[in-house]
Amino acid sequence: MRTFATILICLAGVINFLPAIGALSGKRIGALYGVTVEDSNSEILLRHRAVLFGIVGALIIASAFDASLRPAGYAAGFTAMLGFILIAGLVGNYNANLRRVAIVDIVGLAALLGAALIDYCA
């Protein structure tokens, strides 16, 4: 059962880590989210967001293999993914790419929740 929890945590970690590719360029960010990055201010903010997701993803993945990091990994993962889903829901009127991100985040949340239940209830 612990191996399954590790797999679920890794899945959530990869989901969070993959957007880090957007840190490489504004064009990658635009393609990832289906937005046009029109100015350097927006590019800086979005690329920095990508770096932060890389950090969150790396923490979650590390927590899969170091149980002492799991509380921090769970907290970061739940906060990042649930935060995006809530903000998207509150703002609304988002494009198909952002809808895909929300759906993938729901999958990531389910994976983390499953792992947490295994860790803390089994």
Secondary structure, DSSP 8 states (H G I E B T S, - for coil): -HHHHHHHHHHHHHHHHGGGGGGG-HHHHHHHHT----SHHHHHHHHHHHHHHHHHHHHHHHHHH-GGGHHHHHHHHHHHHHHHHHHHHHH----HHHHHHHHHHHHHHHHHHHHHHHHHH-
